[in-house]
Structure formats: C-alpha cells, structure tokens
Amino acid sequence: MRQLKLIENGLGNGQIVLAQKWLRQATQDNQACGLMLKHKIPTAIICFHAQQTAEKSLKAMIIFYAKKFEKIHDLWPIARTLVGVAPELKRLQAKLDNLSTYYIESRYPDDFQRNIPITEARAAYQVARAVYGIAQRKINSRVKKT
C-alpha cells in the first residue's frame, strides 16, 4: 500500500484514512446502483443505495475537513456544513432534499406508498454520482500518493 502524503498541512493521517474508508463505502453503494439499474432491480432499492452513496460521500468530506459529524441521514443539512469547501453542493440542495426521502421510503414498509419509476431511479443515481464525484475530487486533490 502506498503511503499518503498531504499536499496541505493540518490533517492527521487517521482522519484521512477514515475519510477514505467512508469514500470506499460510497464507492460500493455507487457501483451497486449502476449494476442494479442494468439488471432492473426494484427501483426502491436503487434509490436507497443512491441516497447511501451521497450520504457516505458527504460524511467522508465532513471527516476529511474536520467538520462536526452528526448521525443524521437528511442530506442537505450534512451538505450545508460543506458549502464553504465545496460550493458546488449549493446547486444540489433541492435534489439532495429529494434524495433524502429514499432513505425512509425504502426502509420502512408503512412509509413506502408508491412505485418509483425507473426514470426517477436514474435521476437519483445521477445526483448521487454528482455528490460522489465532488467528494472524490475534493479528497483526492488534497492527498497525494507517493
């Protein structure tokens, strides 16, 4: 395994490693979404993993930037704490609010009242991929492999 070296000072190696673990978890959810879309898995499951991709990506950035970490699943409040370091998240506010609903809808049968169209599942996946891409760029741009 390559040793990590920071481009900027101030981050501890443990903090970097933990952020990268969260990003790896987000990678798995992201990959699962892509595979499930190809194989026409029920759309509620796809949307749940899209929400998880975004949540884990945001939490990776929170850890990386040493922000306060709350155990919540509502994506915009998490993202809002990162707007200072990732201003591109601001334009995703409404989409993140919508993506947050899939966490509840897919987990609790009494709250799940509708069939999610495949186009909506694809849109959820696109939002998740956008957040995941932001997290990858922000974290990888400040960490250099040697």
QUIJOQUI-V240696 format. One record per residue. N is the residue number from 0. RES is the residue in three letters. PSI is psi in radians with two decimals (999 if undefined). D_CENTER is the distance of its C-alpha to the mean C-alpha in whole Angstrom. Layout:
n=<N/N>
res=<RES/RES>
psi=<PSI/PSI>
d_center=<D_CENTER/D_CENTER>
This chain:
n=<0/1/2/3/4/5/6/7/8/9/10/11/12/13/14/15/16/17/18/19/20/21/22/23/24/25/26/27/28/29/30/31/32/33/34/35/36/37/38/39/40/41/42/43/44/45/46/47/48/49/50/51/52/53/54/55/56/57/58/59/60/61/62/63/64/65/66/67/68/69/70/71/72/73/74/75/76/77/78/79/80/81/82/83/84/85/86/87/88/89/90/91/92/93/94/95/96/97/98/99/100/101/102/103/104/105/106/107/108/109/110/111/112/113/114/115/116/117/118/119/120/121/122/123/124/125/126/127/128/129/130/131/132/133/134/135/136/137/138/139/140/141/142/143/144/145>
res=<MET/ARG/GLN/LEU/LYS/LEU/ILE/GLU/ASN/GLY/LEU/GLY/ASN/GLY/GLN/ILE/VAL/LEU/ALA/GLN/LYS/TRP/LEU/ARG/GLN/ALA/THR/GLN/ASP/ASN/GLN/ALA/CYS/GLY/LEU/MET/LEU/LYS/HIS/LYS/ILE/PRO/THR/ALA/ILE/ILE/CYS/PHE/HIS/ALA/GLN/GLN/THR/ALA/GLU/LYS/SER/LEU/LYS/ALA/MET/ILE/ILE/PHE/TYR/ALA/LYS/LYS/PHE/GLU/LYS/ILE/HIS/ASP/LEU/TRP/PRO/ILE/ALA/ARG/THR/LEU/VAL/GLY/VAL/ALA/PRO/GLU/LEU/LYS/ARG/LEU/GLN/ALA/LYS/LEU/ASP/ASN/LEU/SER/THR/TYR/TYR/ILE/GLU/SER/ARG/TYR/PRO/ASP/ASP/PHE/GLN/ARG/ASN/ILE/PRO/ILE/THR/GLU/ALA/ARG/ALA/ALA/TYR/GLN/VAL/ALA/ARG/ALA/VAL/TYR/GLY/ILE/ALA/GLN/ARG/LYS/ILE/ASN/SER/ARG/VAL/LYS/LYS/THR>
psi=<2.37/2.54/2.48/2.41/2.30/2.44/-0.66/2.59/2.86/-0.28/2.35/2.64/-0.66/-0.68/-0.74/-0.80/-0.76/-0.74/-0.72/-0.56/-0.76/-0.69/-0.62/-0.70/-0.73/-0.66/-0.76/-0.75/-0.70/-0.81/-0.69/-0.74/-0.84/-0.78/-0.73/-0.63/-0.69/-0.57/0.21/0.79/2.66/2.34/-0.48/-0.63/-0.71/-0.81/-0.65/-0.81/-0.50/-0.77/-0.73/-0.65/-0.86/-0.78/-0.82/-0.58/-0.78/-0.74/-0.55/-0.75/-0.67/-0.80/-0.78/-0.73/0.18/0.73/2.88/2.38/2.04/2.52/1.30/2.88/-0.02/2.00/-0.70/-0.76/-0.59/-0.87/-0.64/-0.59/-0.23/-0.05/-0.55/-0.54/-0.28/1.27/-0.37/-0.28/-0.49/-0.69/-0.19/0.11/-0.95/-0.69/-0.63/-0.67/-0.76/-0.77/-0.57/-0.54/-0.46/-0.35/-0.82/-0.86/-0.68/-0.26/-0.52/1.94/-0.61/-0.44/-0.27/1.86/0.00/2.81/2.33/2.12/2.63/-0.58/-0.62/-0.66/-0.72/-0.72/-0.71/-0.74/-0.69/-0.71/-0.80/-0.76/-0.64/-0.79/-0.75/-0.75/-0.71/-0.82/-0.79/-0.83/-0.78/-0.79/-0.82/-0.44/-0.36/-0.07/2.28/2.28/2.38/999>
d_center=<25/25/25/23/24/23/24/24/25/24/21/22/22/20/18/17/17/15/12/12/12/9/8/10/9/6/9/11/9/9/12/13/12/14/17/17/18/21/22/22/21/21/18/17/16/14/12/11/10/8/7/6/4/2/4/4/3/5/7/8/9/11/13/14/15/17/16/17/14/15/14/13/11/11/9/11/13/10/10/13/14/13/15/17/16/13/16/14/11/15/15/12/13/15/13/10/13/14/10/11/14/13/12/16/18/17/18/21/24/26/23/22/25/24/23/20/22/20/20/18/16/15/14/11/11/11/9/6/8/9/6/5/9/9/8/10/13/13/13/15/17/18/19/22/23/27>
